[in-house]
Amino acid sequence: MSELDSAHATLGLAAYTLPADFDSLAAADQLLILSNLDRIAYRLPPISGLSPALDNAAQVAVQGRPDPGRTCRPG
C-alpha cells in the first residue's frame, strides 16, 4: 500500500484508510474499495457494490464473440 499512498500524496490526497480485513478480501472487493475511496476523494458518489448478475451477463455476452479490436477496421 505504500506505493499507492505515495501516489495519493503526489496528488495532494490523504493516505488510504482501509478496513482491517482488506488483505484477506477478494481482488474484486479490494478494487471496489480502492475505487470508491478515490471516487470519494474526488467528491464523486461511491459505487454501491458489485453485481454478480451483471458480471454473469457480461461474461455470457462476450463468450463466442471476437474481440472488437481485432474485427473493426479503421475508417
Backbone bond lengths (Angstrom), bond angles and torsions (degrees), N, CA, C in turn:
res aa  C-N    CA-C-N  psi(-1)  N-CA   C-N-CA  omega(-1)  CA-C   N-CA-C  phi
1 M - - - 1.450 - - 1.521 111.36 -
2 S 1.301 118.28 -19.58 1.462 118.87 -176.21 1.526 111.46 -61.60
3 E 1.341 117.26 -34.01 1.463 119.67 178.56 1.530 110.76 -66.13
4 L 1.326 115.90 -41.41 1.468 119.24 178.82 1.523 110.83 -67.53
5 D 1.332 116.35 -40.63 1.466 119.38 177.93 1.529 111.15 -64.05
6 S 1.334 116.65 -36.94 1.468 120.12 176.92 1.522 110.72 -64.35
7 A 1.326 116.15 -42.45 1.462 120.15 177.90 1.523 110.14 -63.15
8 H 1.319 116.59 -40.96 1.465 120.86 177.26 1.521 110.37 -60.13
9 A 1.335 116.25 -45.10 1.469 120.70 -179.36 1.518 111.05 -61.54
10 T 1.335 116.67 -38.53 1.465 120.75 177.97 1.522 110.87 -59.84
11 L 1.322 115.93 -32.16 1.467 121.20 179.82 1.521 112.64 -87.87
12 G 1.334 116.06 0.83 1.456 119.75 -179.44 1.515 113.36 81.04
13 L 1.324 116.47 20.33 1.460 121.27 -178.81 1.522 110.11 -106.53
14 A 1.316 116.28 154.12 1.463 121.81 178.73 1.525 110.17 -71.12
15 A 1.322 115.21 161.83 1.466 120.74 176.60 1.529 109.31 -63.23
16 Y 1.315 115.41 154.08 1.466 120.52 177.79 1.527 110.15 -65.47
17 T 1.319 116.21 141.08 1.455 122.79 171.17 1.522 105.94 -109.93
18 L 1.320 115.15 105.91 1.465 120.64 -173.04 1.520 110.87 -104.61
19 P 1.344 116.11 153.35 1.463 119.11 175.42 1.536 110.02 -65.47
20 A 1.322 116.80 153.94 1.460 121.96 -176.42 1.529 112.47 -59.25
21 D 1.315 117.78 -30.77 1.464 121.02 -177.13 1.530 113.16 -94.89
22 F 1.324 117.69 15.33 1.458 121.68 -174.85 1.526 112.48 -52.44
23 D 1.320 117.74 -45.82 1.469 120.99 -176.47 1.524 112.87 -65.04
24 S 1.311 118.10 -22.76 1.462 120.55 -178.87 1.527 113.06 -93.64
25 L 1.327 117.30 -3.43 1.467 121.11 -179.05 1.524 111.20 -78.66
26 A 1.313 115.58 157.25 1.463 121.44 174.59 1.524 109.19 -64.18
27 A 1.326 115.47 152.80 1.468 120.52 -178.41 1.527 111.87 -55.94
28 A 1.324 117.68 -40.52 1.470 120.59 179.98 1.523 111.04 -61.96
29 D 1.328 116.88 -39.48 1.469 120.48 178.56 1.525 111.26 -69.27
30 Q 1.344 116.60 -38.99 1.461 119.84 176.87 1.522 110.84 -62.12
31 L 1.324 116.15 -43.61 1.462 120.45 179.83 1.525 111.27 -63.21
32 L 1.327 116.52 -40.60 1.466 119.78 177.74 1.528 110.49 -62.14
33 I 1.322 117.19 -43.81 1.465 120.72 -179.95 1.521 110.64 -61.77
34 L 1.337 116.95 -48.91 1.471 120.20 -179.83 1.524 111.35 -63.13
35 S 1.321 116.50 -40.97 1.470 120.32 178.80 1.519 110.74 -62.39
36 N 1.316 116.14 -44.10 1.460 119.15 -179.20 1.525 111.80 -67.53
37 L 1.327 117.21 -37.57 1.468 118.76 176.65 1.526 110.83 -62.87
38 D 1.328 116.68 -39.42 1.462 119.45 175.97 1.520 111.24 -67.48
39 R 1.321 117.35 -41.89 1.470 120.34 178.76 1.530 110.34 -59.73
40 I 1.326 116.05 -44.10 1.469 120.39 -179.83 1.527 109.98 -65.04
41 A 1.338 117.23 -39.94 1.472 120.70 179.28 1.525 111.17 -60.19
42 Y 1.323 116.50 -31.28 1.468 121.32 179.75 1.532 112.43 -99.52
43 R 1.332 114.72 17.85 1.471 122.36 175.94 1.538 112.68 60.50
44 L 1.312 115.66 36.84 1.466 121.62 174.15 1.518 107.83 -107.34
45 P 1.327 117.30 151.50 1.467 118.41 -179.79 1.536 110.59 -69.16
46 P 1.325 116.48 142.83 1.463 118.72 177.56 1.529 111.35 -69.71
47 I 1.314 114.87 156.08 1.466 120.96 174.36 1.519 106.24 -76.16
48 S 1.329 116.92 134.78 1.466 120.07 -172.14 1.521 113.95 -70.25
49 G 1.305 118.26 -23.73 1.455 118.78 178.21 1.514 111.82 161.38
50 L 1.311 114.24 174.98 1.458 120.59 177.08 1.520 108.94 -79.84
51 S 1.311 116.03 154.50 1.451 120.46 -179.81 1.527 110.06 -128.98
52 P 1.319 117.40 97.57 1.460 119.63 178.59 1.535 112.23 -57.50
53 A 1.324 117.74 -33.12 1.469 120.22 179.39 1.527 110.60 -65.36
54 L 1.343 117.26 -41.65 1.461 119.97 177.77 1.520 111.27 -70.22
55 D 1.336 116.67 -37.54 1.468 119.71 176.37 1.523 110.08 -59.07
56 N 1.324 116.33 -45.13 1.456 121.22 -179.69 1.525 110.83 -64.39
57 A 1.315 117.44 -43.56 1.467 121.03 179.81 1.530 110.48 -62.11
58 A 1.319 117.23 -40.01 1.455 120.52 178.93 1.521 110.78 -66.47
59 Q 1.330 116.46 -40.89 1.456 120.29 179.32 1.531 111.06 -63.50
60 V 1.314 116.64 -43.68 1.466 120.99 178.53 1.524 110.26 -62.60
61 A 1.318 116.70 -39.57 1.466 121.10 -177.02 1.519 112.64 -65.95
62 V 1.326 117.39 -33.65 1.457 118.98 -176.14 1.530 113.63 -90.80
63 Q 1.293 117.11 -16.28 1.467 119.15 -179.83 1.521 110.01 -65.17
64 G 1.297 115.00 129.97 1.458 119.47 177.49 1.513 114.71 80.92
65 R 1.312 117.57 -2.26 1.466 120.51 178.60 1.517 108.61 -104.61
66 P 1.305 117.55 137.97 1.466 119.07 179.47 1.522 111.22 -70.92
67 D 1.305 114.77 157.87 1.448 121.73 175.62 1.532 108.25 -63.36
68 P 1.356 118.24 123.01 1.471 119.31 -178.04 1.523 112.38 -58.54
69 G 1.302 117.68 -28.75 1.456 120.26 178.53 1.510 112.57 -65.81
70 R 1.299 116.81 -22.26 1.465 120.40 -179.56 1.530 111.98 -92.60
71 T 1.338 116.50 -21.79 1.465 118.28 -176.44 1.519 112.91 -104.39
72 C 1.311 116.95 -20.38 1.474 119.85 -179.86 1.526 109.01 -85.60
73 R 1.286 114.31 135.58 1.474 118.86 177.98 1.513 108.93 -112.15
74 P 1.319 117.14 138.39 1.463 119.70 179.48 1.523 110.97 -59.00
75 G 1.316 114.85 145.66 1.454 120.91 175.39 1.459 112.72 83.14
